[in-house]
Amino acid sequence: MSPGESASSVQMFPGELRVLRIGRPLRLSVLQGRLWITRTGELDDHFLGPGDEIAVAPGDRVWVGAESAACWRLLAPLRPAAASHAARRPWWPGWWRRRIATAAPLLR
């Protein structure tokens, strides 16, 4: 466990359902059992077992259902490895310049 992560866990009974409103980026990590996860705006459900994690974003409403007795916790997001300079730059300025360059002859 990394510094700043909470060690408290949530235990649920089979068939129990909880609704979470997420206020900051987090990871939901399953410690035991099997969970059914549905997030706002997604058509697909997620089924997670021990050791599985799913990222949840601020503003998400997350439905967590227990298929069996389950234990899980919310953790701070993982920090990404140091990215190269190119990976940190936004993709769209170069794309936009190329798009304009290819369209310019058509506009004349």
DSSP file (Angstrom, degrees, kcal/mol; ACC not computed):
  #  RESIDUE AA STRUCTURE BP1 BP2  ACC     N-H-->O    O-->H-N    N-H-->O    O-->H-N    TCO  KAPPA ALPHA  PHI   PSI    X-CA   Y-CA   Z-CA
    1    1 A M              0   0    0      0, 0.0     3,-0.1     0, 0.0     6,-0.0   0.000 360.0 360.0 360.0 136.6    0.0    0.0    0.0
    2    2 A S    >   -     0   0    0      1,-0.1     3,-1.7    74,-0.1    74,-0.1  -0.437 360.0 -83.3 -85.3 160.1    1.3    3.4   -0.9
    3    3 A P  T 3  S+     0   0    0      0, 0.0    -1,-0.1     0, 0.0     3,-0.1  -0.372 116.6  29.2 -59.9 141.2    1.4    6.4    1.4
    4    4 A G  T 3  S+     0   0    0      1,-0.3     2,-0.3    -3,-0.1    72,-0.0   0.339  90.1 124.6  90.4  -6.6   -1.9    8.3    1.5
    5    5 A E    <   -     0   0    0     -3,-1.7    -1,-0.3    70,-0.1     2,-0.3  -0.666  62.1-121.4 -88.3 143.2   -4.0    5.2    0.7
    6    6 A S        -     0   0    0     68,-0.4    -1,-0.0    -2,-0.3    70,-0.0  -0.621  13.0-160.4 -83.1 138.1   -6.7    4.2    3.1
    7    7 A A        +     0   0    0     -2,-0.3     2,-0.2     2,-0.1    -1,-0.1   0.504  58.1 110.8 -93.8  -5.6   -6.5    0.8    4.7
    8    8 A S        -     0   0    0     66,-0.1    66,-0.3     1,-0.0     2,-0.3  -0.462  51.7-162.4 -73.5 141.4  -10.2    0.8    5.6
    9    9 A S        -     0   0    0     -2,-0.2     2,-0.5    64,-0.1    64,-0.2  -0.824  14.6-129.7-123.1 161.9  -12.3   -1.7    3.7
   10   10 A V  E     -A   72   0A   0     62,-3.8    62,-2.3    -2,-0.3     2,-0.4  -0.936  18.1-156.6-112.2 130.0  -16.0   -2.2    3.0
   11   11 A Q  E     -A   71   0A   0     -2,-0.5     2,-0.3    60,-0.2    60,-0.2  -0.882  11.8-172.1-107.6 140.5  -17.7   -5.5    3.6
   12   12 A M  E     -A   70   0A   0     58,-2.9    58,-2.2    -2,-0.4     3,-0.1  -0.959  17.8-130.7-132.5 149.1  -20.9   -6.5    1.8
   13   13 A F    >   -     0   0    0     -2,-0.3     3,-2.2    56,-0.2    53,-0.3  -0.580  48.2 -77.7 -90.0 157.7  -23.3   -9.4    2.1
   14   14 A P  T 3  S+     0   0    0      0, 0.0    53,-0.2     0, 0.0    -1,-0.1  -0.325 120.2  15.1 -55.2 133.0  -24.5  -11.4   -1.0
   15   15 A G  T 3  S+     0   0    0     51,-3.2     2,-0.1     1,-0.3    52,-0.1   0.340  92.4 137.3  83.8  -6.5  -27.1   -9.4   -2.9
   16   16 A E    <   -     0   0    0     -3,-2.2    50,-2.3    50,-0.2     2,-0.4  -0.465  36.1-160.5 -73.8 145.7  -26.3   -6.1   -1.1
   17   17 A L  E     -D   65   0B   0     48,-0.2     2,-0.3    -2,-0.1    48,-0.2  -0.990   9.4-176.8-130.4 135.8  -26.1   -3.0   -3.3
   18   18 A R  E     -D   64   0B   0     46,-2.6    46,-3.1    -2,-0.4     2,-0.5  -0.969  15.1-146.4-129.9 148.2  -24.5    0.3   -2.6
   19   19 A V  E     -D   63   0B   0     -2,-0.3     2,-0.4    44,-0.2    44,-0.2  -0.965  16.2-165.5-115.8 128.5  -24.4    3.6   -4.6
   20   20 A L  E     -D   62   0B   0     42,-3.1    42,-2.7    -2,-0.5     2,-0.6  -0.908  12.8-154.1-114.0 139.2  -21.3    5.7   -4.5
   21   21 A R  E     -D   61   0B   0     -2,-0.4     2,-0.4    40,-0.2    40,-0.2  -0.970  22.9-143.1-108.5 120.5  -20.9    9.3   -5.6
   22   22 A I        +     0   0    0     38,-2.7    37,-3.0    -2,-0.6    38,-0.1  -0.706  24.5 176.3 -93.5 129.1  -17.3    9.9   -6.5
   23   23 A G        +     0   0    0     -2,-0.4    -1,-0.1    35,-0.2    34,-0.0   0.583  69.2  16.1-105.8 -14.1  -15.7   13.3   -5.7
   24   24 A R  S    S-     0   0    0     33,-0.1    -1,-0.2    34,-0.0    32,-0.1  -0.967  98.4 -71.0-152.2 162.5  -12.1   12.6   -6.8
   25   25 A P        +     0   0    0      0, 0.0     2,-0.3     0, 0.0    32,-0.2  -0.359  64.6 158.7 -61.0 132.1  -10.2   10.1   -9.0
   26   26 A L  E     -B   56   0A   0     30,-2.4    30,-2.8    50,-0.2     2,-0.4  -0.913  37.8-127.4-145.0 169.9  -10.1    6.8   -7.2
   27   27 A R  E     -BC  55  75A   0     48,-2.7    48,-2.9    -2,-0.3     2,-0.6  -0.988  15.6-145.7-119.9 134.3   -9.6    3.0   -7.7
   28   28 A L  E     -BC  54  74A   0     26,-3.0    26,-1.7    -2,-0.4     2,-0.5  -0.913  22.4-167.8 -98.5 119.7  -12.0    0.5   -6.4
   29   29 A S  E     -BC  53  73A   0     44,-3.0    44,-2.2    -2,-0.6     2,-0.5  -0.931  13.6-140.5-116.1 128.0  -10.0   -2.6   -5.4
   30   30 A V  E     + C   0  72A   0     22,-2.6    21,-2.7    -2,-0.5    42,-0.3  -0.750  21.5 174.0 -90.1 126.3  -11.6   -6.0   -4.7
   31   31 A L  E     +     0   0A   0     40,-2.8     2,-0.3    -2,-0.5    41,-0.2   0.777  68.1   0.3 -96.5 -35.3  -10.0   -7.8   -1.8
   32   32 A Q  E    S+ C   0  71A   0     39,-2.0    39,-2.4    18,-0.1    -1,-0.4  -0.993 105.7  12.6-155.7 147.6  -12.4  -10.8   -1.5
   33   33 A G  S    S-     0   0    0     -2,-0.3     2,-0.4    37,-0.3    37,-0.2  -0.329  86.2 -63.3  84.3-165.0  -15.6  -12.1   -3.2
   34   34 A R        -     0   0    0     15,-0.2    33,-2.5    34,-0.2    34,-1.0  -0.993  45.1-164.3-131.2 129.0  -17.1  -11.0   -6.5
   35   35 A L  E     -FE  48  66B   0     13,-2.6    13,-2.4    -2,-0.4     2,-0.5  -0.845  13.3-147.5-114.7 149.2  -18.6   -7.5   -7.2
   36   36 A W  E     -FE  47  65B   0     29,-3.1    29,-3.0    -2,-0.3     2,-0.4  -0.973  23.1-167.3-111.1 126.3  -20.8   -6.2  -10.0
   37   37 A I  E     +FE  46  64B   0      9,-3.3     9,-2.8    -2,-0.5     2,-0.4  -0.955  12.8 179.2-122.2 132.7  -20.0   -2.6  -10.9
   38   38 A T  E     - E   0  63B   0     25,-2.0    25,-3.0    -2,-0.4     2,-0.3  -1.000  11.2-161.9-128.9 134.6  -22.1   -0.2  -13.0
   39   39 A R  E >   - E   0  62B   0      5,-0.5     3,-1.8    -2,-0.4    23,-0.2  -0.874  31.5 -92.6-116.5 150.1  -21.0    3.4  -13.7
   40   40 A T  T 3  S+     0   0    0     21,-1.7     3,-0.1    -2,-0.3    -1,-0.0  -0.304 110.4  16.3 -55.1 134.4  -23.0    6.4  -14.9
   41   41 A G  T 3  S+     0   0    0      1,-0.2     2,-0.4    19,-0.0    -1,-0.3   0.445 100.3 110.1  83.1  -0.2  -22.9    6.7  -18.7
   42   42 A E    <   -     0   0    0     -3,-1.8    -1,-0.2     1,-0.1    -3,-0.1  -0.905  50.6-162.3-111.4 137.5  -21.7    3.2  -19.4
   43   43 A L  S    S+     0   0    0     -2,-0.4     2,-0.3    -3,-0.1    -1,-0.1   0.776  72.3  76.0 -82.8 -28.0  -23.8    0.5  -21.0
   44   44 A D  S    S-     0   0    0      1,-0.0    -5,-0.5    -5,-0.0     2,-0.2  -0.606  70.7-142.2 -89.5 144.1  -21.5   -2.3  -19.9
   45   45 A D        -     0   0    0     -2,-0.3     2,-0.4    -7,-0.1    -7,-0.2  -0.647  14.3-137.8 -93.8 159.6  -21.4   -3.8  -16.4
   46   46 A H  E     -F   37   0B   0     -9,-2.8    -9,-3.3    -2,-0.2     2,-0.5  -0.964   7.7-158.7-120.9 136.9  -18.1   -4.9  -14.9
   47   47 A F  E     -F   36   0B   0     -2,-0.4     2,-0.4   -11,-0.2   -11,-0.2  -0.969  17.7-172.4-116.5 119.0  -17.6   -8.1  -12.8
   48   48 A L  E     -F   35   0B   0    -13,-2.4   -13,-2.6    -2,-0.5     3,-0.1  -0.876   7.7-172.6-118.4 143.8  -14.6   -8.0  -10.6
   49   49 A G    >   -     0   0    0     -2,-0.4     3,-2.3   -15,-0.2   -19,-0.3  -0.585  50.5 -44.2-118.7-175.9  -12.9  -10.6   -8.4
   50   50 A P  T 3  S+     0   0    0      0, 0.0   -19,-0.2     0, 0.0    -1,-0.2  -0.245 128.6  17.2 -54.5 131.7  -10.1  -10.6   -5.8
   51   51 A G  T 3  S+     0   0    0    -21,-2.7     2,-0.2     1,-0.3   -20,-0.1   0.230  96.8 122.9  89.6 -13.1   -7.2   -8.6   -7.0
   52   52 A D    <   -     0   0    0     -3,-2.3   -22,-2.6   -22,-0.1    -1,-0.3  -0.516  39.4-170.8 -81.4 150.7   -9.2   -6.7   -9.7
   53   53 A E  E     -B   29   0A   0    -24,-0.2     2,-0.3    -2,-0.2   -24,-0.2  -0.957  10.4-165.5-137.0 155.6   -9.4   -2.9   -9.8
   54   54 A I  E     -B   28   0A   0    -26,-1.7   -26,-3.0    -2,-0.3     2,-0.3  -0.995  21.7-125.9-141.3 139.3  -11.4   -0.4  -11.7
   55   55 A A  E     -B   27   0A   0     -2,-0.3     2,-0.4   -28,-0.2   -28,-0.2  -0.639  22.5-164.3 -83.6 139.3  -10.8    3.4  -12.0
   56   56 A V  E     -B   26   0A   0    -30,-2.8   -30,-2.4    -2,-0.3     3,-0.1  -0.979   8.9-143.9-125.3 141.2  -13.6    5.7  -11.1
   57   57 A A    >   -     0   0    0     -2,-0.4     3,-2.0   -32,-0.2   -35,-0.2  -0.628  30.6 -84.6-105.4 158.0  -13.7    9.4  -12.0
   58   58 A P  T 3  S+     0   0    0      0, 0.0   -35,-0.2     0, 0.0    -1,-0.1  -0.341 116.4  26.6 -57.4 138.3  -15.0   12.5  -10.3
   59   59 A G  T 3  S+     0   0    0    -37,-3.0   -36,-0.1     1,-0.3     2,-0.1   0.236  91.1 132.1  91.1 -13.0  -18.7   13.0  -10.9
   60   60 A D    <   -     0   0    0     -3,-2.0   -38,-2.7   -38,-0.1     2,-0.5  -0.408  48.1-149.5 -68.7 145.7  -19.3    9.3  -11.5
   61   61 A R  E     -D   21   0B   0    -40,-0.2   -21,-1.7    -3,-0.1     2,-0.5  -0.991  21.0-165.0-110.4 125.6  -22.2    7.5   -9.7
   62   62 A V  E     -DE  20  39B   0    -42,-2.7   -42,-3.1    -2,-0.5     2,-0.6  -0.946  13.8-154.4-120.5 127.6  -21.1    3.9   -9.2
   63   63 A W  E     -DE  19  38B   0    -25,-3.0   -25,-2.0    -2,-0.5     2,-0.5  -0.895  13.9-167.9 -98.9 124.0  -23.4    1.0   -8.2
   64   64 A V  E     -DE  18  37B   0    -46,-3.1   -46,-2.6    -2,-0.6     2,-0.4  -0.959   7.0-179.3-115.9 118.2  -21.6   -1.7   -6.4
   65   65 A G  E     -DE  17  36B   0    -29,-3.0   -29,-3.1    -2,-0.5     2,-0.6  -0.928  21.0-136.1-118.2 142.9  -23.4   -5.0   -5.9
   66   66 A A  E     - E   0  35B   0    -50,-2.3   -51,-3.2    -2,-0.4   -31,-0.2  -0.865  15.2-175.9-100.5 121.7  -22.1   -8.1   -4.2
   67   67 A E  S    S+     0   0    0    -33,-2.5     2,-0.3    -2,-0.6    -1,-0.2   0.776  82.2   2.4 -80.4 -28.4  -22.6  -11.5   -5.9
   68   68 A S  S    S-     0   0    0    -34,-1.0   -34,-0.2   -54,-0.1   -53,-0.1  -0.847 114.0 -53.1-141.3 176.1  -21.1  -13.2   -2.9
   69   69 A A  S    S-     0   0    0     -2,-0.3     2,-0.3   -55,-0.1   -56,-0.2  -0.388  74.6-177.8 -54.9 128.5  -19.8  -12.0    0.5
   70   70 A A  E     -A   12   0A   0    -58,-2.2   -58,-2.9   -37,-0.2     2,-0.4  -0.918  29.0-161.7-138.0 157.5  -17.3   -9.4   -0.6
   71   71 A C  E     +AC  11  32A   0    -39,-2.4   -40,-2.8    -2,-0.3   -39,-2.0  -0.995  24.0 155.8-139.2 132.5  -14.7   -7.0    0.7
   72   72 A W  E     -AC  10  30A   0    -62,-2.3   -62,-3.8    -2,-0.4     2,-0.3  -0.923  19.4-156.1-148.4 169.7  -13.3   -4.0   -1.2
   73   73 A R  E     - C   0  29A   0    -44,-2.2   -44,-3.0    -2,-0.3     2,-0.5  -0.987  20.0-120.6-149.6 158.2  -11.7   -0.6   -0.7
   74   74 A L  E     - C   0  28A   0    -66,-0.3   -68,-0.4    -2,-0.3     2,-0.3  -0.875  35.2-177.0-100.4 132.3  -11.3    2.7   -2.5
   75   75 A L  E     - C   0  27A   0    -48,-2.9   -48,-2.7    -2,-0.5   -70,-0.1  -0.859  33.0 -93.7-126.5 159.5   -7.7    3.8   -3.1
   76   76 A A        -     0   0    0     -2,-0.3   -50,-0.2   -50,-0.2   -74,-0.1  -0.383  57.3 -92.1 -65.2 150.7   -5.9    6.8   -4.6
   77   77 A P        -     0   0    0      0, 0.0     2,-0.2     0, 0.0    -1,-0.1  -0.270  44.0-100.8 -64.8 153.0   -5.2    6.4   -8.3
   78   78 A L        -     0   0    0     -3,-0.1    -3,-0.0     1,-0.1   -52,-0.0  -0.485  35.6-118.7 -69.5 142.5   -1.8    5.0   -9.3
   79   79 A R        -     0   0    0     -2,-0.2     3,-0.1    -3,-0.1    -1,-0.1  -0.720  31.7-118.6 -82.9 130.3    0.7    7.7  -10.4
   80   80 A P        -     0   0    0      0, 0.0     3,-0.1     0, 0.0    -1,-0.1  -0.323  31.6-100.2 -66.8 151.1    1.7    7.1  -14.0
   81   81 A A        -     0   0    0      1,-0.2     2,-0.1    -2,-0.0     0, 0.0  -0.269  60.0 -71.2 -62.5 157.8    5.3    6.5  -14.8
   82   82 A A        -     0   0    0     -3,-0.1     2,-0.2     1,-0.1    -1,-0.2  -0.335  59.3-144.5 -56.3 120.6    7.3    9.4  -16.0
   83   83 A A        -     0   0    0     -2,-0.1    -1,-0.1    -3,-0.1     5,-0.0  -0.539  15.7-105.9 -88.8 154.0    6.0   10.1  -19.5
   84   84 A S     >  -     0   0    0     -2,-0.2     4,-1.3     1,-0.1     3,-0.1  -0.291  34.3-106.5 -70.4 164.5    8.2   11.3  -22.3
   85   85 A H  H  > S+     0   0    0      1,-0.2     4,-1.2     2,-0.2     3,-0.4   0.895 120.7  53.9 -60.0 -40.9    7.8   14.9  -23.5
   86   86 A A  H  4 S+     0   0    0      1,-0.2     3,-0.2     2,-0.2    -1,-0.2   0.868 106.1  52.3 -63.6 -36.5    6.0   13.8  -26.6
   87   87 A A  H  4 S+     0   0    0      1,-0.2    -1,-0.2    -3,-0.1    -2,-0.2   0.789 107.7  52.2 -71.5 -26.2    3.4   11.9  -24.6
   88   88 A R  H  < S+     0   0    0     -4,-1.3    -1,-0.2    -3,-0.4    -2,-0.2   0.734  90.9  91.3 -81.6 -22.5    2.7   14.9  -22.4
   89   89 A R  S  < S-     0   0    0     -4,-1.2     2,-0.1    -3,-0.2     0, 0.0  -0.455  89.7-103.4 -72.8 144.5    2.0   17.2  -25.3
   90   90 A P        -     0   0    0      0, 0.0     4,-0.4     0, 0.0    -1,-0.1  -0.408  23.0-140.8 -65.4 145.4   -1.6   17.5  -26.5
   91   91 A W  S  > S+     0   0    0      1,-0.2     4,-1.5     2,-0.1     3,-0.3   0.779  86.1  71.9 -77.2 -28.2   -2.2   15.5  -29.7
   92   92 A W  H  > S+     0   0    0      1,-0.2     4,-3.0     2,-0.2     5,-0.2   0.779  82.6  63.4 -71.7 -29.8   -4.5   18.0  -31.4
   93   93 A P  H  > S+     0   0    0      0, 0.0     4,-2.2     0, 0.0    -1,-0.2   0.946 110.4  40.5 -60.6 -44.3   -2.2   21.0  -32.4
   94   94 A G  H  > S+     0   0    0     -4,-0.4     4,-2.3    -3,-0.3     5,-0.2   0.913 116.3  50.4 -66.6 -41.6   -0.2   18.8  -34.8
   95   95 A W  H  X S+     0   0    0     -4,-1.5     4,-2.3     1,-0.2    -1,-0.2   0.919 110.8  49.5 -61.2 -43.8   -3.3   17.0  -36.0
   96   96 A W  H  X S+     0   0    0     -4,-3.0     4,-2.5     2,-0.2     5,-0.2   0.904 109.9  50.5 -64.7 -42.6   -5.0   20.4  -36.7
   97   97 A R  H  X S+     0   0    0     -4,-2.2     4,-2.4    -5,-0.2    -1,-0.2   0.920 112.6  46.7 -62.1 -43.1   -2.1   21.8  -38.6
   98   98 A R  H  X S+     0   0    0     -4,-2.3     4,-2.1     2,-0.2    -2,-0.2   0.893 111.4  52.1 -65.0 -38.5   -1.9   18.7  -40.8
   99   99 A R  H  X S+     0   0    0     -4,-2.3     4,-1.5     2,-0.2    -2,-0.2   0.916 111.8  45.3 -64.3 -44.1   -5.7   18.9  -41.4
  100  100 A I  H  X S+     0   0    0     -4,-2.5     4,-2.0     1,-0.2    -2,-0.2   0.902 111.0  54.1 -66.3 -41.2   -5.5   22.5  -42.4
  101  101 A A  H  < S+     0   0    0     -4,-2.4    -2,-0.2     1,-0.2    -1,-0.2   0.889 111.2  44.7 -62.2 -39.3   -2.5   21.9  -44.7
  102  102 A T  H  < S+     0   0    0     -4,-2.1     4,-0.3     1,-0.2    -1,-0.2   0.796 117.5  45.0 -76.2 -26.5   -4.3   19.1  -46.5
  103  103 A A  H >X S+     0   0    0     -4,-1.5     4,-1.0    -5,-0.2     3,-0.7   0.703  92.7  81.9 -87.9 -20.8   -7.5   21.1  -46.9
  104  104 A A  H >X S+     0   0    0     -4,-2.0     3,-0.9     1,-0.3     4,-0.6   0.888  88.8  51.8 -56.4 -45.9   -5.8   24.4  -47.9
  105  105 A P  H >4 S+     0   0    0      0, 0.0     3,-0.7     0, 0.0    -1,-0.3   0.840 107.7  54.3 -62.4 -28.4   -5.5   23.4  -51.6
  106  106 A L  H <4 S+     0   0    0     -3,-0.7    -2,-0.2    -4,-0.3    -3,-0.1   0.749 103.0  56.6 -74.5 -23.0   -9.2   22.6  -51.7
  107  107 A L  H <<        0   0    0     -4,-1.0    -1,-0.2    -3,-0.9    -3,-0.1   0.556 360.0 360.0 -86.6  -8.4  -10.2   26.0  -50.4
  108  108 A R    <<        0   0    0     -3,-0.7    -1,-0.2    -4,-0.6    -2,-0.1   0.470 360.0 360.0 -85.8 360.0   -8.5   27.9  -53.2
